[in-house]
Amino acid sequence: MRSEESDDSSRKKGAGNGREGLFYRFSLWVVPFFFRLLSFVLFSTCRVQRRGQEHLTRLAGTGSPFIVSFWHYGVIYIVYQAKKIPFVAMVSASRDGEYVSRILQSKGFATVRGSRNRGAVGALKGLMKEMAKSKSAVLVADGSQGPARKAQAGTILLASKTGAPILPVGWAADRCKTFRSWDRTAIPLPFARVVLWHGEPISVPQGVQSAELEEYRLRLEQALNELYEKSWGEFGRQQH
């Protein structure tokens, strides 16, 4: 009797997992479509003023790869703005990271999977491999888990190993929605006025050691926070 009940329970559990797996696979197809549709509806009406655009134009014009670096709070809008340049991005190796990966791939990005705590070395090698094919990298400076607006060393390491300059990027809006997440993720609201900043590129010498690594990490952190403060300062705010 117990054996039959156990077998029946296992069959029900297996059926549940099958339904869950089917929903997950379906959602991996649906979510990127709705993300692109929703982001277009939300952001296409925004009035964008670009600051430091000449830095992006100069780097893109060389035909050599570079590294776009920004704080995690602004990732949704920056991904929306990324166009016409072949990019590769590092995405969390988690199950939820698969959604992000599919969204980026639908925009023409290449992706590698990994994070500071999981698969970091493999992800770094994957980024280097894609950059050797003349793709520019997109890296969130404060990582996938923070702390917010504190730069991690990964961007500096990648720049040192590839010789690619780092382009700091930031944005702010006069009207935005802020979510209750560790980074307070923000998105501009329809018809908002947005300023999009591209900072002075940062070049990192090859083969940096620990002391130099920390020096350039702090330099990147300072550059991104200066862009952050200037951006939100245009709207009379100290932070988002």
C-alpha positions as a Markdown table, in Angstrom:
| # | Residue | x | y | z |
|---|---|---|---|---|
| 1 | Met | 0.0 | 0.0 | 0.0 |
| 2 | Arg | 2.8 | 2.4 | 1.0 |
| 3 | Ser | 4.6 | 1.6 | -2.2 |
| 4 | Glu | 1.6 | 2.4 | -4.4 |
| 5 | Glu | 1.0 | 5.7 | -2.6 |
| 6 | Ser | 4.7 | 6.6 | -2.9 |
| 7 | Asp | 4.6 | 5.9 | -6.7 |
| 8 | Asp | 1.4 | 7.9 | -7.1 |
| 9 | Ser | 3.0 | 10.8 | -5.2 |
| 10 | Ser | 6.1 | 10.7 | -7.4 |
| 11 | Arg | 4.0 | 10.6 | -10.6 |
| 12 | Lys | 2.0 | 13.7 | -9.4 |
| 13 | Lys | 5.3 | 15.5 | -8.5 |
| 14 | Gly | 6.8 | 14.6 | -11.9 |
| 15 | Ala | 3.7 | 15.9 | -13.7 |
| 16 | Gly | 3.9 | 19.1 | -11.7 |
| 17 | Asn | 7.6 | 19.6 | -12.6 |
| 18 | Gly | 6.7 | 18.9 | -16.2 |
| 19 | Arg | 4.0 | 21.6 | -16.2 |
| 20 | Glu | 6.4 | 24.0 | -14.5 |
| 21 | Gly | 9.2 | 23.2 | -17.0 |
| 22 | Leu | 6.8 | 23.8 | -19.9 |
| 23 | Phe | 5.7 | 27.2 | -18.4 |
| 24 | Tyr | 9.4 | 28.2 | -17.9 |
| 25 | Arg | 10.3 | 27.3 | -21.5 |
| 26 | Phe | 7.3 | 29.2 | -22.8 |
| 27 | Ser | 8.1 | 32.3 | -20.6 |
| 28 | Leu | 11.6 | 32.3 | -21.9 |
| 29 | Trp | 10.1 | 33.0 | -25.4 |
| 30 | Val | 7.4 | 35.4 | -24.2 |
| 31 | Val | 9.4 | 37.6 | -21.7 |
| 32 | Pro | 11.9 | 39.0 | -24.2 |
| 33 | Phe | 9.1 | 40.0 | -26.6 |
| 34 | Phe | 7.1 | 41.8 | -24.0 |
| 35 | Phe | 10.2 | 43.5 | -22.6 |
| 36 | Arg | 11.1 | 44.9 | -26.0 |
| 37 | Leu | 7.5 | 46.0 | -26.6 |
| 38 | Leu | 7.1 | 47.5 | -23.1 |
| 39 | Ser | 10.5 | 49.3 | -23.2 |
| 40 | Phe | 9.6 | 50.8 | -26.6 |
| 41 | Val | 6.2 | 52.0 | -25.3 |
| 42 | Leu | 7.8 | 53.5 | -22.2 |
| 43 | Phe | 11.0 | 55.0 | -23.5 |
| 44 | Ser | 10.4 | 56.0 | -27.1 |
| 45 | Thr | 8.5 | 59.2 | -26.0 |
| 46 | Cys | 11.3 | 60.3 | -23.8 |
| 47 | Arg | 13.2 | 63.5 | -24.8 |
| 48 | Val | 16.9 | 62.5 | -24.6 |
| 49 | Gln | 19.8 | 65.0 | -24.2 |
| 50 | Arg | 23.2 | 63.4 | -24.7 |
| 51 | Arg | 26.3 | 64.6 | -22.9 |
| 52 | Gly | 29.8 | 63.5 | -23.9 |
| 53 | Gln | 28.5 | 61.7 | -27.0 |
| 54 | Glu | 31.9 | 62.5 | -28.6 |
| 55 | His | 33.5 | 59.9 | -26.4 |
| 56 | Leu | 31.2 | 57.1 | -27.6 |
| 57 | Thr | 31.6 | 58.3 | -31.2 |
| 58 | Arg | 35.4 | 58.3 | -31.0 |
| 59 | Leu | 35.6 | 54.8 | -29.5 |
| 60 | Ala | 33.0 | 53.3 | -31.8 |
| 61 | Gly | 34.9 | 54.9 | -34.8 |
| 62 | Thr | 38.1 | 53.1 | -34.1 |
| 63 | Gly | 36.6 | 49.7 | -34.8 |
| 64 | Ser | 38.3 | 48.3 | -31.7 |
| 65 | Pro | 36.4 | 46.9 | -28.7 |
| 66 | Phe | 35.7 | 49.0 | -25.6 |
| 67 | Ile | 34.0 | 48.3 | -22.3 |
| 68 | Val | 30.7 | 50.1 | -21.3 |
| 69 | Ser | 30.5 | 50.4 | -17.5 |
| 70 | Phe | 27.5 | 51.7 | -15.5 |
| 71 | Trp | 25.7 | 51.3 | -12.2 |
| 72 | His | 23.1 | 48.5 | -11.8 |
| 73 | Tyr | 20.2 | 50.9 | -11.1 |
| 74 | Gly | 20.3 | 52.1 | -14.7 |
| 75 | Val | 20.7 | 48.8 | -16.6 |
| 76 | Ile | 17.2 | 48.6 | -18.1 |
| 77 | Tyr | 17.4 | 52.0 | -19.8 |
| 78 | Ile | 21.0 | 51.6 | -20.9 |
| 79 | Val | 20.2 | 48.2 | -22.5 |
| 80 | Tyr | 17.4 | 49.9 | -24.4 |
| 81 | Gln | 19.8 | 52.6 | -25.6 |
| 82 | Ala | 22.4 | 50.1 | -26.8 |
| 83 | Lys | 22.1 | 50.0 | -30.6 |
| 84 | Lys | 24.1 | 49.4 | -33.7 |
| 85 | Ile | 27.3 | 48.3 | -31.9 |
| 86 | Pro | 28.1 | 44.5 | -31.5 |
| 87 | Phe | 28.1 | 44.0 | -27.7 |
| 88 | Val | 28.7 | 41.1 | -25.4 |
| 89 | Ala | 27.4 | 41.1 | -21.9 |
| 90 | Met | 28.0 | 39.0 | -18.8 |
| 91 | Val | 24.8 | 37.7 | -17.2 |
| 92 | Ser | 24.2 | 36.0 | -13.9 |
| 93 | Ala | 24.4 | 32.2 | -14.1 |
| 94 | Ser | 21.2 | 31.9 | -12.1 |
| 95 | Arg | 17.9 | 30.5 | -13.5 |
| 96 | Asp | 16.4 | 34.1 | -13.5 |
| 97 | Gly | 19.5 | 35.2 | -15.4 |
| 98 | Glu | 18.3 | 33.2 | -18.4 |
| 99 | Tyr | 15.5 | 35.7 | -18.9 |
| 100 | Val | 18.1 | 38.5 | -19.0 |
| 101 | Ser | 20.2 | 36.5 | -21.4 |
| 102 | Arg | 17.3 | 35.9 | -23.8 |
| 103 | Ile | 16.3 | 39.6 | -23.7 |
| 104 | Leu | 19.9 | 40.7 | -24.6 |
| 105 | Gln | 20.1 | 38.1 | -27.3 |
| 106 | Ser | 16.9 | 39.4 | -28.8 |
| 107 | Lys | 18.6 | 42.8 | -29.1 |
| 108 | Gly | 21.6 | 41.2 | -30.9 |
| 109 | Phe | 23.9 | 40.9 | -27.9 |
| 110 | Ala | 26.2 | 37.9 | -27.3 |
| 111 | Thr | 26.1 | 36.7 | -23.7 |
| 112 | Val | 28.4 | 34.8 | -21.3 |
| 113 | Arg | 27.1 | 33.5 | -18.0 |
| 114 | Gly | 28.8 | 34.0 | -14.7 |
| 115 | Ser | 29.0 | 36.3 | -11.6 |
| 116 | Arg | 31.4 | 37.3 | -8.9 |
| 117 | Asn | 30.4 | 34.2 | -6.8 |
| 118 | Arg | 29.7 | 31.7 | -9.6 |
| 119 | Gly | 31.7 | 31.1 | -12.8 |
| 120 | Ala | 33.6 | 34.4 | -12.7 |
| 121 | Val | 36.8 | 33.0 | -14.2 |
| 122 | Gly | 35.0 | 31.3 | -17.1 |
| 123 | Ala | 32.8 | 34.4 | -17.7 |
| 124 | Leu | 36.0 | 36.6 | -17.9 |
| 125 | Lys | 37.5 | 34.2 | -20.4 |
| 126 | Gly | 34.2 | 34.2 | -22.4 |
| 127 | Leu | 34.2 | 38.0 | -22.5 |
| 128 | Met | 37.8 | 38.0 | -23.7 |
| 129 | Lys | 37.0 | 35.5 | -26.4 |
| 130 | Glu | 34.1 | 37.6 | -27.7 |
| 131 | Met | 36.1 | 40.8 | -27.5 |
| 132 | Ala | 38.8 | 39.1 | -29.7 |
| 133 | Lys | 36.0 | 39.0 | -32.3 |
| 134 | Ser | 35.7 | 42.9 | -32.1 |
| 135 | Lys | 32.7 | 42.9 | -29.8 |
| 136 | Ser | 32.5 | 45.6 | -27.2 |
| 137 | Ala | 31.7 | 44.5 | -23.6 |
| 138 | Val | 28.9 | 45.7 | -21.4 |
| 139 | Leu | 29.6 | 45.3 | -17.6 |
| 140 | Val | 27.6 | 46.4 | -14.6 |
| 141 | Ala | 30.3 | 48.0 | -12.4 |
| 142 | Asp | 28.6 | 47.1 | -9.0 |
| 143 | Gly | 27.7 | 43.6 | -10.1 |
| 144 | Ser | 24.5 | 41.7 | -9.8 |
| 145 | Gln | 24.3 | 41.9 | -6.0 |
| 146 | Gly | 26.0 | 45.1 | -5.0 |
| 147 | Pro | 26.7 | 46.9 | -2.8 |
| 148 | Ala | 25.2 | 49.6 | -4.9 |
| 149 | Arg | 27.5 | 52.2 | -6.5 |
| 150 | Lys | 30.6 | 50.4 | -5.3 |
| 151 | Ala | 32.7 | 49.3 | -8.2 |
| 152 | Gln | 34.0 | 45.7 | -8.3 |
| 153 | Ala | 37.3 | 44.7 | -9.8 |
| 154 | Gly | 36.0 | 42.7 | -12.8 |
| 155 | Thr | 35.8 | 45.6 | -15.2 |
| 156 | Ile | 39.4 | 46.7 | -14.4 |
| 157 | Leu | 40.7 | 43.1 | -14.8 |
| 158 | Leu | 39.0 | 42.8 | -18.2 |
| 159 | Ala | 40.3 | 46.2 | -19.4 |
| 160 | Ser | 43.8 | 45.2 | -18.3 |
| 161 | Lys | 43.8 | 41.8 | -20.0 |
| 162 | Thr | 42.3 | 43.1 | -23.3 |
| 163 | Gly | 43.7 | 46.6 | -23.5 |
| 164 | Ala | 40.2 | 47.9 | -24.1 |
| 165 | Pro | 39.3 | 51.4 | -22.7 |
| 166 | Ile | 36.4 | 51.7 | -20.3 |
| 167 | Leu | 33.5 | 54.1 | -21.2 |
| 168 | Pro | 31.6 | 55.2 | -18.0 |
| 169 | Val | 27.9 | 55.8 | -18.7 |
| 170 | Gly | 25.1 | 57.2 | -16.5 |
| 171 | Trp | 21.6 | 58.7 | -16.9 |
| 172 | Ala | 18.9 | 60.5 | -15.0 |
| 173 | Ala | 15.4 | 61.6 | -15.7 |
| 174 | Asp | 13.0 | 64.3 | -14.4 |
| 175 | Arg | 10.3 | 61.7 | -14.0 |
| 176 | Cys | 11.1 | 58.1 | -13.2 |
| 177 | Lys | 9.8 | 55.0 | -11.4 |
| 178 | Thr | 12.1 | 53.5 | -8.7 |
| 179 | Phe | 11.7 | 49.9 | -7.5 |
| 180 | Arg | 12.4 | 48.5 | -4.1 |
| 181 | Ser | 15.5 | 46.5 | -4.9 |
| 182 | Trp | 19.0 | 46.6 | -3.5 |
| 183 | Asp | 20.1 | 49.0 | -6.2 |
| 184 | Arg | 16.7 | 50.9 | -6.4 |
| 185 | Thr | 16.4 | 50.1 | -10.1 |
| 186 | Ala | 15.0 | 53.0 | -12.0 |
| 187 | Ile | 13.3 | 53.6 | -15.3 |
| 188 | Pro | 12.2 | 56.9 | -16.9 |
| 189 | Leu | 8.5 | 57.4 | -17.3 |
| 190 | Pro | 6.8 | 58.2 | -20.7 |
| 191 | Phe | 7.5 | 61.8 | -21.9 |
| 192 | Ala | 10.2 | 62.2 | -19.3 |
| 193 | Arg | 13.3 | 64.4 | -20.0 |
| 194 | Val | 16.4 | 62.2 | -19.9 |
| 195 | Val | 20.1 | 63.1 | -19.8 |
| 196 | Leu | 22.4 | 60.4 | -20.9 |
| 197 | Trp | 26.1 | 60.9 | -20.0 |
| 198 | His | 29.2 | 59.3 | -21.6 |
| 199 | Gly | 32.3 | 60.0 | -19.5 |
| 200 | Glu | 35.9 | 60.4 | -20.4 |
| 201 | Pro | 37.3 | 56.9 | -21.3 |
| 202 | Ile | 39.6 | 55.2 | -18.8 |
| 203 | Ser | 42.6 | 53.2 | -20.0 |
| 204 | Val | 44.1 | 50.5 | -17.8 |
| 205 | Pro | 47.7 | 49.3 | -18.2 |
| 206 | Gln | 48.1 | 45.6 | -19.0 |
| 207 | Gly | 49.1 | 43.3 | -16.2 |
| 208 | Val | 48.0 | 45.5 | -13.3 |
| 209 | Gln | 48.8 | 44.1 | -9.8 |
| 210 | Ser | 46.7 | 44.4 | -6.6 |
| 211 | Ala | 47.7 | 47.9 | -5.6 |
| 212 | Glu | 47.2 | 49.3 | -9.1 |
| 213 | Leu | 44.0 | 47.3 | -9.5 |
| 214 | Glu | 42.6 | 49.0 | -6.5 |
| 215 | Glu | 43.7 | 52.4 | -7.8 |
| 216 | Tyr | 41.9 | 52.0 | -11.1 |
| 217 | Arg | 38.9 | 50.4 | -9.4 |
| 218 | Leu | 38.5 | 53.6 | -7.2 |
| 219 | Arg | 39.1 | 55.7 | -10.3 |
| 220 | Leu | 36.2 | 54.0 | -12.1 |
| 221 | Glu | 34.0 | 54.2 | -9.0 |
| 222 | Gln | 34.7 | 58.0 | -8.8 |
| 223 | Ala | 34.0 | 58.6 | -12.5 |
| 224 | Leu | 30.7 | 56.8 | -12.4 |
| 225 | Asn | 29.6 | 58.6 | -9.2 |
| 226 | Glu | 30.6 | 61.9 | -10.7 |
| 227 | Leu | 28.4 | 61.1 | -13.7 |
| 228 | Tyr | 25.6 | 60.0 | -11.4 |
| 229 | Glu | 25.7 | 63.2 | -9.4 |
| 230 | Lys | 25.9 | 65.5 | -12.5 |
| 231 | Ser | 23.0 | 63.6 | -14.1 |
| 232 | Trp | 20.6 | 63.8 | -11.2 |
| 233 | Gly | 21.9 | 67.3 | -10.3 |
| 234 | Glu | 20.5 | 68.6 | -13.6 |
| 235 | Phe | 17.0 | 67.9 | -12.1 |
| 236 | Gly | 17.8 | 69.3 | -8.7 |
| 237 | Arg | 18.3 | 65.9 | -7.1 |
| 238 | Gln | 21.2 | 64.3 | -5.2 |
| 239 | Gln | 20.1 | 60.7 | -6.0 |
| 240 | His | 17.4 | 58.7 | -7.7 |
